[in-house]
């Protein structure tokens, strides 16, 4: 079940998600605490934002309020236009689908998600309507290091690895005893399809680590805290991360989709160290050696500051860091019933078999 909050947003009441600068009142912020003395991070948070993960070409590191308001107004107007009913006598779509050039961040995302023929219509989307603001600055990217707001380029090892994955042959090569055939192709079995497509894990690293905005829908996260463990429940595909406090990492032979998360407190900041990923998730093409360090800090009664650093020497030559705010919300987390009536997975595999037979018949 998906909420559609943006309809209630009027241009006249647009606000930015502001994070007060700690100490701006002359007094350092003191967060509420649990019985063990550690900050109380519990609550439900809405990660939806209009701030892109990486900075768009031509954007500065920060926006003025005037520019941010103008961009947001244009984006909300675009969504409102998309939400208008289609005309009954509209012409057929162009051959091959829409071929216009997307102009905004969300247009690019929607085009990538649905392709030229289109994906979800506006009814199904519940996208952010606020920028993330840290220390009074309206950010234009979640990535803050490198300073250009972009994830570092892949190193040579990653480029070779990803090129080999893209070159994986199809099943007809194995059936014909092709000596160059390698492991099963991406469309051979359900198990070869991405976890998000199979409704087993949220796509786009919504569950984390690092936990990122979905940019489409179901962006709520709930934190439940005890002295011994901390739960982060993600609305998308109801993923649940368990952070074991003050513990040792599991043996290297025990691997998990979301890794093995171990936490400790550094002052009033929760620090979570995650290793032991398996080869199923591959965050942005990373390997099992992915290492993520997250930092959660309550900066006021309504806001967490979330900062994460990612490293994998087999994928990037240096670590990189992102940061954004988690605003609290009183909205409920909805059940995510992803696989009900999911005909797409079977159609994908049947389509691949049909393409293989067509190719064989043309020989």
N, C-alpha and C positions, 0 to 999 in steps of 0.2 A: 504494500500500500504506500503510495507516494504522495507527499503533500505538495501543494502548489502555492507557496506563500507569496510569490512575487506579484500576484495580481493585486494584493492589498497595498502594494508600495506605490504611493503617489509621488509625483515629482516634487511636490511642494513640501514633503516631509522627509526628503532624503537626508540621511545622516551617515557619517563615517564611523567605523569601529575604532574609537580612540582609546589608546592606552596611556593613562596618566604617567608622567615621568616620576619615577620613584624619588620621593623627597621634595617634590615641587611645592608642597605645603609647608616645608621647613621641618617636617617630622618624617622619619623613615616609616614605610608601611610595615605594619605588623600583622601577618596573616592569622586567621583563626587556627586553633591548634586542636589536635586530638588528645586523648588521655596520655599518650606516650610522649607528648611534647612536640611532635613533628607537625608541620603545616597540614591543614586539612585541604586536600586538593579535590575532594569528592564533589560530584555534581555532573550535570550533562552539559556538553559544550557543542556549539555549532561551528564546524570548521569551514562552512561555505564562505567563499570570498571571490571577489572579482580580480584580485591580485594574481597575475599569472605565476606559474611555477618558475619559469625563466623569463627574463626581460625581453620585451618585444623590440624589434629593430627600431632605432631612432628614439626610444624612450630614455629619459634621464633616470638616475637612481631613485629620485623622489618626485612626486607631483605636488604642485600647489593645490590648495583646496578648490580654487576656481577651475583649474584644468580637470581635477578629479571629478568634480560635480558635473562638468560638461560631458566628460566621457561616460559617466554613469547614466546621465540623462539620455544620451544617444543610445546606449545599450538597452535601457529599459524601454525606450520607444521602439527599438527593433523587435524586442520580444513581444510587445503589445501588438505590433503589426503582424508578426508571425501567428499570433493567437487568434486573429480574425477568421471567421468561417470562410472556407473556400467557396468560390462561386460554382454553382451547379453546371454552368455552361463553359467552364474553363477549358482551354485547349489541352491537348496531350503534352506531356513533358518532352523536352528535346531528346533526340536519339542519344543514348549514352548517359543521360541524366544531366543534372545541372552542371554547367561549366563556367559559371561566373567566378570571379576571384573573390574569396572571402576577405573582409576588410578589418574585422576585429578579432580579438582573442577568442571569444566564444563562438564566433562564426567559424573560425579555423577548427576549433575542437568539434563542433557539431558536424562539420563536413568530414573530418577525419573519422568520427564515430559512425556516421551513416553512409559515407561514401557519396558518390555523385548521384545515386538514386535515392538518397535520403534514408534517415533512420527514424528515431523517435520524433514525433511532432511535439509542439510546444506543451501540450497537455501533460506529457510525462516528465517534463523537466522541472527541476526545483533548484535553480542555480542561485549563486550568491548575489547579494545586492549591496555589499559593503567592501571597501578596501581594508587591508590590514595596515594598521598604524602602530609603529613602534617608536617610542621616545619622541612622540609628536610628529614623526615623519611618515608621510603616505608612501608606502613602498610600491615599487613597480615590479618586484619579483620576490619570490620566497627565497631564492638562492641569494646569499649575501657574500659568500666567499667561494670562488673568485669575485672580485669587485665588479666585474662586468655583468654579473647576474646570470651567468650560464654555467652549466655543468661542464667540467673540463672535457676535452676531447678524449676519445678512447685511445689507449696506448696500442703499440704494435701487437701485443699478445691478444688483446681484445678484438682488434680488427681481423686478425687471422681466424680467431675462434668463431666470430659472428659470420664471417664469409663462408666458413665451412658449414655452419648450420644452414645458411641459405642455400647451399649447394646440395643438400640432402636429396637423394633421388626418390622417386615415387615407387609404389609397390609393384608396378608392372615390371620394373627392372629386376626385382628379386624373383618374381614369378618366371621370368625368362632366363633365369640363371646368369644374369649380367655379372661378370666378375668384378666390375667396379662398384657394385651396389654396396651401400653403407647401411646404417641403422634405419628403422622405419621412418617414413616421411611424415610430414605434419598432418596429413589427412588420412592416414591409414587406420587409425583406431581412435575411439573416444579418449583414451588415455593420452594421446598425443596432442590433444587440443588444450589451449590455455586453461588454467584453473578458474579464471573469471568467467570464461565462456561456459564452463561446466557447472557454474554456480557453486563452486567449492571454496572460493576465496574472492574477496572484493578486488575488482580490477583497479589499476592505477595506484597501487600501494595505499589504499584507504585504510587497511588494517595496520600497515606498517610491519616492522619499522623500516624506514621512517614513515610515520603516519601523515599522509598528504590529503588535501582536499580532493574530493571526487570530481568537482566542477560540473556534475550533472544532477545528482540527487543523493538522498540518504547520507547526509554529512554529519549526523550526530554521533558523538562519542560520550560514553559514560565512564567515569572513574569511581571505583569502589576501593577503599583503602583500609588495610589492617596493618598492624606492626610487622607481620611476617610475609605478607604478599599484597600485591596491588593488581586489580583487574581493570583492564581497559576494554570495554565492550563497544564494538563498532556496529552502527546500524546497518551498514552495507554488508549483506550476507551474514549478519549476526556473528561476525568474527569476534573471538574473545582471546585477548592476550593476558597471560598470567606472568607477572613480574615477581620473581622470588627475591626477597630482600636479604641482603648481607649473606649471600650464598656463593658457592663456587660454581663455575660453569660445568655443565654436563660433559662427560667424555666426548671426544671428537667424533666417535663413531655413532653418536646419537644426534640425528639431524632432523630439523623441523621446518615446516613451511615458513613460519614467522620467526625462526631462530630460537635461541635460548636466551631469555632476558633476565638479567640479574641487576638488582637495584641497590643503591645506597644513598644516604643523605649527605650532601655537602652544604652545611649550614641549613638554609631554608629551601634549597634546590634539590629536587629528586633527580638523581643521575642514573640512567639505565644503560647498561652495556649489553649489547646483543651480538652473539656469534652463533656458530653451529647451524647455519642455514643449510638447506638441502638444494638439490639441483632443479627443483620444480618452479621456484618463484623467480629467481634471476632478476632481481630489481635492476631495471635499466641495463640489462645485459651483464650484470655482475656474476661472479662465480660463488661457489660455496665458501670462499674465504672472505665474503662480505662481512664488514664489521661496522656497526652503527652505534653511536653514542648519543643518547637523547638527554635533554635537560628540561625539566618542568619547574617553572617558578611562578607562584601566584604573585601578581603585581598589584592587584586590587581585589575587591570582593567579587567582582564579576568577570575577571580575566586571568587566564594563564598565558605566560610567555613560553612558547615551545621552540626549542633550538635543537638541531640535530647535525651531526657530522658523520659523513659516509666515507669509508675507505675500502679499497680492494686493490692491492698492487697488481693483480692480474687484469685489471680493467682500466684503472686510472693511475697516472703517475704521481698524483698527490691527492690528499683528502679534500673534500669540499663540504660546505656548510650551508644550511638553510635555517630560516627563522620566521615565525609568524605567530599571531595571537590566536588563542582559543577563547572566544567569548562564551560566557555561560548563557544557558537558555532554559526556559521552563517548558519547552515543547516536549511532547512524549516521543520516545523511540518506537517506531513502528516495526511490526514483523516484516521480514524480508523473505517473501516466498518466491524465490527466483525461478525454480524449476517447474512451476505449475504451467502446463500447456506449452512446454518448451519443445517445439517441433524443429527448431533451428539446428540443433546438433545433429539429429538424424539426417536432415536435409543437406547439411554440409558434407557429410560422409557419402551420401548417395550421389550428390553432385560431383564429388571427386571421382567416384567409380564411373559415372557417366562420361566425364571428361576423359578418363583413361580409355574407355571403350571407343570413344570417338577418335582419339588419337591412334588407336590400334587399327581401326577401320580405314584410316586415311593412309596407312603405310602401303 
